[in-house]
Amino acid sequence: MTPTSGREKSWVEAAKRVRENAVCGRSGFAVGAALEAADGTIFTGCNVENSTYGLTVCAERVAVWKALSEGVRRFTGIAVVTDAAEPTAPCGACRQILWEFTGDIPVVMETMGGKRKRMSLAALFPEPFEF
């Protein structure tokens, strides 16, 4: 599926660029994410691994934390880019974080080879934990 807007293309391009900064020497799986705020600002993130793995942080969460730390609370969508054969969805932990802090936004998943998938967060995460 192709992006439905020029905005989504800009998310993908930003995610591709930041993916190059991934710290993933252990897994070799570099991920880039670009989260658009309601005002059009794009917050990027890449995955950062370390030797404990449990303290590794995914690209999507890095982007969310950067936006939240700047006081941003409203978002319009996110792109996630990997070099996998097929588009890669955010992990379960990232889906929960995205749900809590962004709501039901579009998620554009793309490979470096150009394969693309677009879904709503609600479709990716149909029964989120809420309180």
C-alpha positions in Angstrom: 0.0 0.0 0.0 1.4 3.4 -0.8 1.2 6.4 1.6 -2.0 8.3 1.4 -0.3 11.7 1.7 2.8 13.6 1.3 2.9 13.9 5.1 3.2 10.1 5.4 6.1 10.1 2.8 7.9 12.7 5.0 7.5 10.4 8.0 9.0 7.5 6.1 11.9 9.5 4.8 12.7 10.8 8.4 12.5 7.3 9.7 14.9 6.0 7.0 17.4 8.8 7.9 17.3 8.2 11.7 17.5 4.4 11.2 21.2 5.0 10.2 21.9 6.0 13.9 20.6 2.8 15.4 22.8 1.1 17.9 22.2 -2.5 17.1 25.5 -4.4 17.1 24.0 -7.3 18.9 20.9 -8.0 16.8 21.9 -6.2 13.5 18.2 -5.2 13.3 18.2 -1.4 12.7 14.9 0.4 13.1 13.9 4.0 12.5 10.7 5.7 13.6 9.2 9.1 12.9 6.3 10.4 14.9 4.4 13.5 13.7 2.9 15.9 16.3 -0.3 17.7 15.6 1.6 20.8 14.8 3.6 19.0 12.0 6.8 18.6 14.0 8.4 15.2 13.5 10.2 13.5 16.3 12.5 10.7 15.3 13.9 7.7 17.1 16.1 4.7 16.5 16.6 1.5 18.5 19.4 1.5 21.1 20.5 -1.9 22.3 22.8 -2.7 25.1 24.3 -5.9 26.7 21.3 -6.5 29.0 18.7 -6.5 26.2 16.1 -5.8 28.9 17.2 -2.2 28.9 17.2 -1.9 25.1 14.8 0.8 23.8 12.9 0.5 20.6 12.8 3.3 18.0 9.1 4.0 18.5 9.5 4.5 22.2 12.6 6.8 21.7 10.4 9.0 19.3 7.6 9.1 21.9 9.9 9.9 24.8 11.5 12.7 22.8 8.1 14.3 21.9 6.8 13.9 25.5 9.9 15.4 26.9 9.3 18.5 24.8 5.8 18.9 26.1 4.0 17.5 23.0 0.8 15.6 23.7 -1.1 15.3 20.4 0.0 13.2 17.4 -1.1 12.5 13.9 0.9 9.4 12.8 4.1 7.3 12.9 6.3 5.6 10.4 8.5 2.6 11.2 11.3 1.6 8.8 13.4 -1.6 8.9 15.5 -3.6 6.4 13.3 -6.7 6.9 11.9 -8.6 3.9 8.4 -7.5 5.0 7.1 -4.4 6.8 7.6 -4.7 10.6 4.9 -3.7 13.1 5.8 -2.2 16.4 6.4 -4.7 19.2 3.7 -5.2 21.9 5.4 -2.9 24.4 5.6 -0.1 21.8 2.0 -0.7 20.8 0.9 -0.1 24.4 3.1 3.0 24.8 1.8 4.4 21.5 -1.8 3.7 22.5 -1.4 5.4 25.9 0.4 8.5 24.5 -0.8 8.9 20.9 -4.2 7.3 20.7 -5.5 5.6 17.5 -3.0 7.1 14.9 -2.1 5.7 11.5 1.0 3.4 11.5 3.0 3.3 8.3 5.4 0.4 8.2 8.0 0.3 5.4 11.1 -1.7 4.4 14.2 -0.1 3.0 13.3 -2.0 -0.2 10.0 0.0 -0.4 7.4 -2.6 0.7 4.8 -0.7 2.7 1.8 -1.4 4.9 -0.5 1.1 6.6 -2.8 0.3 9.5 -4.5 2.1 12.3 -3.1 1.5 15.8 -6.5 0.2 16.8 -6.2 -2.5 14.1 -2.6 -3.4 15.3 -3.6 -3.3 19.0 -7.3 -4.3 19.3 -7.5 -4.7 23.0 -5.1 -2.3 24.7 -4.7 -2.1 28.5 -6.5 0.9 29.8 -7.5 2.2 33.2 
